[in-house]
Amino acid sequence: MEFLKAFIPMLIMVIIILLVYNALKIFVFDNIKVNKWVILVIAAVIFAVPNIIWSGKIVGVWQYLHMGVFLIFFLWFMDLIGLYGKGAKKKPKVETRNGVIKAKAKPNRIKDGSMEVISAKSKTRKKK
């Protein structure tokens, strides 16, 4: 019975955290471009600072709120590094060629017997 009294609040907290994280991911996190290491540092600070400031045990709703905020930032970091296969994929660079496309000379295309020559002086065509 003691196990259920401890397990049920944790299970409810996990379900609520995952629902909140998925909602934030859809509406907020996909629109924000942040360095992944900044998110990890924020998560570490959220995890460590309350334990240092309050030497006693955090009790009540603050315990769940503290762990919930930490887990949301940590899950966001995991999503940014690409753990779930969706986030942080590198987009392949598309090469663009700047310049003019020139036709190559084809030396064997013109045969000796079928060539016409235009003289620059008289602008008349002579058949060779």
JOWO-V254949 format. One record per residue. N is the residue number from 1. RES is the residue in one small letter. NEAR is the number of other C-alpha atoms within 10 Angstrom. Layout:
N	RES	NEAR
N	RES	NEAR
//
This chain:
1	m	6
2	e	6
3	f	7
4	l	9
5	k	9
6	a	10
7	f	12
8	i	11
9	p	12
10	m	13
11	l	11
12	i	10
13	m	16
14	v	16
15	i	12
16	i	13
17	i	19
18	l	15
19	l	12
20	v	13
21	y	20
22	n	16
23	a	12
24	l	14
25	k	17
26	i	10
27	f	10
28	v	11
29	f	16
30	d	11
31	n	9
32	i	9
33	k	8
34	v	11
35	n	11
36	k	15
37	w	12
38	v	11
39	i	18
40	l	18
41	v	14
42	i	15
43	a	20
44	a	14
45	v	12
46	i	17
47	f	17
48	a	12
49	v	10
50	p	15
51	n	12
52	i	9
53	i	8
54	w	9
55	s	8
56	g	9
57	k	9
58	i	13
59	v	8
60	g	8
61	v	8
62	w	10
63	q	12
64	y	17
65	l	13
66	h	14
67	m	15
68	g	19
69	v	16
70	f	20
71	l	19
72	i	19
73	f	19
74	f	19
75	l	20
76	w	22
77	f	23
78	m	16
79	d	18
80	l	23
81	i	16
82	g	13
83	l	12
84	y	11
85	g	10
86	k	10
87	g	15
88	a	13
89	k	10
90	k	6
91	k	6
92	p	6
93	k	6
94	v	6
95	e	6
96	t	6
97	r	7
98	n	6
99	g	6
100	v	6
101	i	7
102	k	6
103	a	6
104	k	6
105	a	7
106	k	7
107	p	7
108	n	7
109	r	7
110	i	10
111	k	8
112	d	9
113	g	8
114	s	9
115	m	10
116	e	12
117	v	12
118	i	11
119	s	10
120	a	8
121	k	6
122	s	7
123	k	9
124	t	10
125	r	11
126	k	10
127	k	10
128	k	9
//
